[in-house]
Amino acid sequence: MFDQDTLPAALRNRHDTKAGVWGIVRVIEGELRLTYLDPPSEIVLTPDNPGLIRPQQPHFVTPVGAMKMRVDFYDQPPADA
């Protein structure tokens, strides 16, 4: 789990998941902006609104004030996405 201070630079900058790996960004407290680069779009994640990352999808996250978050990884499309 990361907060606004411990969120690694690797997650704040452009990165992507490997082939065959899905991720779900789950906000525990606060808000987090998820920016997709291809195709370009942006959503604000909250505890009630997680963000799906598809395999090899370039993206980055930006804290919106105080927050806590984690990323869960899957080897198939997650059922709760």
C-alpha positions as CSV (number, residue, x, y, z in Angstrom):
1,M,0.0,0.0,0.0
2,F,1.2,3.5,-0.8
3,D,0.2,7.0,0.3
4,Q,0.8,10.4,-1.4
5,D,4.4,10.4,0.1
6,T,5.4,6.8,-0.5
7,L,4.0,6.5,-4.0
8,P,7.0,5.5,-6.1
9,A,8.2,7.6,-9.0
10,A,7.9,4.6,-11.2
11,L,4.1,4.7,-10.7
12,R,4.0,8.5,-11.1
13,N,5.7,8.3,-14.5
14,R,4.7,6.5,-17.7
15,H,4.8,2.7,-17.4
16,D,2.7,-0.3,-18.4
17,T,2.0,-3.8,-17.4
18,K,3.5,-6.8,-19.1
19,A,1.7,-8.8,-21.8
20,G,-1.0,-11.0,-20.2
21,V,-1.1,-9.0,-16.9
22,W,-4.1,-6.9,-15.9
23,G,-4.1,-4.5,-12.9
24,I,-6.7,-2.9,-10.8
25,V,-5.7,0.3,-9.0
26,R,-7.7,0.4,-5.7
27,V,-7.9,3.6,-3.7
28,I,-8.4,3.0,0.0
29,E,-8.7,6.6,1.1
30,G,-8.9,9.9,-0.9
31,E,-8.5,10.3,-4.6
32,L,-6.0,9.4,-7.3
33,R,-5.9,10.5,-10.9
34,L,-5.3,7.7,-13.4
35,T,-4.0,8.9,-16.8
36,Y,-4.1,6.5,-19.8
37,L,-1.8,7.4,-22.6
38,D,-3.1,5.2,-25.5
39,P,-5.8,6.1,-26.1
40,P,-5.5,9.3,-24.1
41,S,-8.0,9.7,-21.2
42,E,-8.1,10.5,-17.5
43,I,-10.3,9.3,-14.6
44,V,-10.3,10.1,-10.9
45,L,-10.3,7.0,-8.8
46,T,-12.0,6.8,-5.4
47,P,-12.7,3.9,-2.9
48,D,-15.9,3.3,-4.9
49,N,-14.3,3.7,-8.4
50,P,-11.2,1.5,-9.0
51,G,-9.2,1.7,-12.2
52,L,-8.6,-1.1,-14.7
53,I,-5.2,-1.4,-16.3
54,R,-5.1,-3.7,-19.4
55,P,-2.0,-5.6,-20.5
56,Q,0.7,-3.3,-22.0
57,Q,-1.5,-0.2,-21.5
58,P,0.7,2.9,-20.9
59,H,-0.4,4.9,-18.0
60,F,0.6,6.8,-14.8
61,V,-1.1,8.0,-11.6
62,T,-1.1,11.3,-9.7
63,P,-2.3,11.7,-6.1
64,V,-5.1,14.3,-5.6
65,G,-4.2,15.3,-2.0
66,A,-3.9,12.8,0.8
67,M,-4.6,9.2,-0.3
68,K,-3.9,5.6,0.2
69,M,-3.8,3.1,-2.7
70,R,-2.7,-0.4,-3.8
71,V,-2.5,-2.3,-7.1
72,D,-3.8,-5.8,-7.5
73,F,-2.4,-7.8,-10.5
74,Y,-4.2,-10.6,-12.4
75,D,-3.2,-13.1,-15.1
76,Q,-6.7,-12.9,-16.7
77,P,-9.3,-10.2,-16.9
78,P,-10.4,-9.5,-13.3
79,A,-14.0,-10.4,-12.6
80,D,-14.7,-7.3,-10.6
81,A,-13.4,-4.8,-13.2
